[in-house]
Amino acid sequence: MKTLVLISGWARNAKTYNQLIETCPNGWKVIVIPYHQIFPSRKDENIEENLVKVLHKEELDNIYLAGVSLGGEPCIKFANHYPEKVRALFIIDSCGVRSFFPGLQIIKSLFTMQTVRGVHRLKNDPSGAKDVFRRPLFYFKIIRHFLSLNLENQIKSLTIPTIILWGEKDNLIKLEQGTKIHKLIPHSKLIILKEMDHSWISYNPKLFWENIEG
């Protein structure tokens, strides 16, 4: 049995990826870990070690690891620290290189996607948007972290098989980011998904399975 551990975006929950789980091919199982569940709450914590604790609790090892949007951060860091635990890495419309993040535009896009398009498209997971308004200071902290994030050194150091999947029409984290990440990982494969936006994996998961199966 192959185990895919998916780290969600900044304010998404496991319900967001119900279709991904339901369309899981034979021989696979999917476990979703929300990004905000492992985001450090104290200065002495780091996100990859928080992920280690969750994986240990779930008795997970030798996994396929996927990071969506901001969920790419812990996946990239974990794969660098523990390459022996990861069979392959999937980077999906992910953060990575700071130079592509204009602050005000990103903040506007995050809230627009989460509160308007996100709830409309992800009817099975309105809780993600609600949680943003219940804990605004916590999510503001995450946004500040996002805007200062630069994973270029960790990305260049990746040694495990890596597939990068990107929506052609992603207006939140644009395709140029995926192209830059691809160039930083010589052994990686970049797959551009035509007509897809930033949240494609939540409503069209067959594209994910089609591009990693076989």
C-alpha positions as CSV (number, residue, x, y, z in Angstrom):
1,M,0.0,0.0,0.0
2,K,1.3,3.4,-1.0
3,T,0.7,6.2,1.5
4,L,0.3,9.8,0.3
5,V,0.6,12.4,3.0
6,L,-0.8,15.8,1.8
7,I,-0.1,19.0,3.6
8,S,-2.9,21.4,2.8
9,G,-2.9,25.1,2.1
10,W,-2.9,27.8,4.8
11,A,-6.5,27.7,5.8
12,R,-7.7,24.5,4.3
13,N,-8.9,21.4,6.2
14,A,-9.0,17.7,5.4
15,K,-12.6,18.1,4.0
16,T,-11.2,20.3,1.2
17,Y,-9.6,17.2,-0.3
18,N,-12.5,14.8,0.0
19,Q,-12.6,14.3,-3.8
20,L,-8.9,13.5,-3.8
21,I,-9.4,10.8,-1.1
22,E,-12.5,9.4,-2.8
23,T,-10.8,9.1,-6.2
24,C,-7.7,7.5,-4.7
25,P,-6.6,4.6,-7.0
26,N,-6.3,1.0,-5.7
27,G,-3.1,0.5,-3.8
28,W,-3.1,4.1,-2.4
29,K,-4.3,5.7,0.8
30,V,-4.4,9.5,1.5
31,I,-3.8,11.2,4.8
32,V,-4.3,15.0,4.9
33,I,-2.6,17.2,7.5
34,P,-3.7,20.8,7.6
35,Y,-0.9,23.4,7.4
36,H,-2.2,25.3,10.4
37,Q,-2.0,22.1,12.5
38,I,1.8,22.0,12.3
39,F,2.5,25.8,12.0
40,P,4.8,26.7,14.9
41,S,3.0,28.3,17.9
42,R,6.2,29.0,19.8
43,K,9.7,30.3,18.8
44,D,11.4,27.1,19.9
45,E,9.3,25.1,17.4
46,N,9.9,24.5,13.7
47,I,7.4,23.2,11.2
48,E,9.3,20.2,9.9
49,E,9.8,18.8,13.5
50,N,6.1,19.4,14.1
51,L,5.4,17.3,11.0
52,V,7.7,14.6,12.3
53,K,5.7,14.4,15.5
54,V,2.4,14.0,13.6
55,L,3.9,11.3,11.3
56,H,5.3,9.4,14.3
57,K,2.0,9.5,16.0
58,E,0.3,8.1,12.9
59,E,3.1,5.5,12.5
60,L,3.8,6.7,9.0
61,D,7.2,6.2,7.2
62,N,8.4,5.7,3.7
63,I,5.7,8.0,2.4
64,Y,4.8,10.0,-0.7
65,L,4.7,13.6,0.3
66,A,2.6,16.4,-1.3
67,G,2.5,20.0,-0.4
68,V,-0.2,22.3,-1.7
69,S,0.4,26.1,-1.7
70,L,1.9,27.1,1.7
71,G,1.8,23.4,2.5
72,G,4.9,23.1,0.3
73,E,7.0,24.6,2.9
74,P,7.0,21.8,5.5
75,C,7.2,19.2,2.7
76,I,10.4,20.8,1.2
77,K,12.0,21.2,4.7
78,F,11.0,17.6,5.8
79,A,12.3,16.1,2.5
80,N,15.6,17.8,3.1
81,H,16.0,16.7,6.7
82,Y,14.7,13.2,6.2
83,P,15.1,12.1,2.6
84,E,15.2,8.5,3.6
85,K,11.6,8.7,4.8
86,V,10.2,10.1,1.5
87,R,9.8,8.0,-1.6
88,A,8.8,11.0,-3.8
89,L,7.9,14.6,-3.4
90,F,5.0,16.5,-5.1
91,I,5.1,20.3,-5.1
92,I,1.7,21.6,-6.1
93,D,1.3,25.4,-6.8
94,S,3.6,25.9,-3.9
95,C,5.4,28.7,-2.2
96,G,9.2,28.6,-2.5
97,V,11.1,31.6,-3.7
98,R,10.4,34.9,-2.1
99,S,11.0,37.1,-5.1
100,F,7.7,36.2,-6.7
101,F,5.5,37.4,-3.8
102,P,4.3,41.1,-4.0
103,G,2.9,41.6,-0.5
104,L,-0.3,43.6,-0.9
105,Q,-1.3,41.6,-4.0
106,I,-0.8,38.3,-2.2
107,I,-2.8,39.3,0.8
108,K,-5.7,40.5,-1.4
109,S,-5.6,37.3,-3.4
110,L,-5.5,35.1,-0.3
111,F,-8.6,36.6,1.2
112,T,-10.4,36.8,-2.1
113,M,-9.8,33.1,-2.8
114,Q,-10.6,32.0,0.7
115,T,-13.7,34.1,1.3
116,V,-15.3,34.2,-2.2
117,R,-14.0,31.7,-4.7
118,G,-12.9,29.2,-2.1
119,V,-16.3,28.9,-0.3
120,H,-18.1,28.9,-3.6
121,R,-16.0,26.2,-5.1
122,L,-15.3,24.1,-2.0
123,K,-18.8,23.8,-0.7
124,N,-17.9,20.8,1.3
125,D,-15.4,22.8,3.4
126,P,-16.7,26.2,4.4
127,S,-15.0,25.7,7.8
128,G,-11.7,26.9,6.3
129,A,-13.0,30.4,5.6
130,K,-14.9,30.6,8.9
131,D,-11.7,29.7,10.8
132,V,-9.9,32.7,9.3
133,F,-12.4,35.0,10.8
134,R,-12.5,33.2,14.1
135,R,-8.7,33.5,14.5
136,P,-7.6,36.5,12.5
137,L,-4.4,37.2,14.5
138,F,-3.2,33.6,14.0
139,Y,-3.8,33.7,10.3
140,F,-2.2,37.2,10.0
141,K,0.9,35.6,11.6
142,I,0.8,32.9,8.9
143,I,0.5,35.5,6.2
144,R,3.5,37.4,7.5
145,H,5.4,34.2,7.6
146,F,4.4,33.4,4.0
147,L,5.6,36.8,2.8
148,S,9.0,36.4,4.3
149,L,9.5,32.8,3.2
150,N,12.4,31.9,1.0
151,L,13.1,28.2,0.5
152,E,15.6,28.5,-2.3
153,N,18.5,26.8,-0.5
154,Q,16.3,23.9,0.7
155,I,14.9,23.5,-2.8
156,K,18.3,23.3,-4.4
157,S,19.3,20.7,-1.9
158,L,16.5,18.3,-2.6
159,T,17.8,14.8,-3.7
160,I,14.6,12.8,-3.8
161,P,12.4,12.3,-7.0
162,T,10.3,15.5,-7.3
163,I,7.3,16.2,-9.5
164,I,6.0,19.8,-9.7
165,L,2.4,20.3,-10.7
166,W,1.1,23.8,-11.5
167,G,-2.1,25.3,-12.7
168,E,-1.5,27.3,-15.9
169,K,-3.9,30.1,-14.7
170,D,-2.8,30.2,-11.0
171,N,-3.2,33.9,-10.1
172,L,-2.1,33.5,-6.5
173,I,1.3,31.8,-6.9
174,K,2.0,32.2,-10.6
175,L,3.5,29.7,-13.0
176,E,6.8,31.5,-13.0
177,Q,7.3,30.3,-9.4
178,G,6.9,26.7,-10.5
179,T,9.3,27.3,-13.4
180,K,11.9,28.7,-11.0
181,I,11.5,25.8,-8.6
182,H,11.9,23.4,-11.5
183,K,15.2,25.0,-12.5
184,L,16.5,24.8,-9.0
185,I,15.9,21.0,-8.9
186,P,17.7,19.6,-12.0
187,H,16.2,16.1,-11.5
188,S,12.6,17.4,-11.1
189,K,9.7,17.1,-13.6
190,L,7.4,20.1,-14.2
191,I,3.8,19.4,-15.3
192,I,1.7,22.4,-16.3
193,L,-2.0,21.9,-16.1
194,K,-3.9,23.8,-18.8
195,E,-6.8,26.0,-17.7
196,M,-6.3,25.1,-14.0
197,D,-6.2,27.7,-11.2
198,H,-4.6,27.7,-7.8
199,S,-7.1,25.3,-6.2
200,W,-7.4,22.7,-9.0
201,I,-6.4,19.7,-6.9
202,S,-9.5,20.1,-4.6
203,Y,-12.0,20.0,-7.4
204,N,-10.2,18.1,-10.2
205,P,-8.1,15.6,-8.3
206,K,-8.1,13.1,-11.3
207,L,-5.4,15.4,-12.8
208,F,-3.2,14.6,-9.8
209,W,-3.6,10.9,-10.0
210,E,-3.2,10.8,-13.8
211,N,0.2,12.5,-13.5
212,I,1.7,10.5,-10.7
213,E,0.3,7.0,-11.6
214,G,2.6,5.1,-13.8
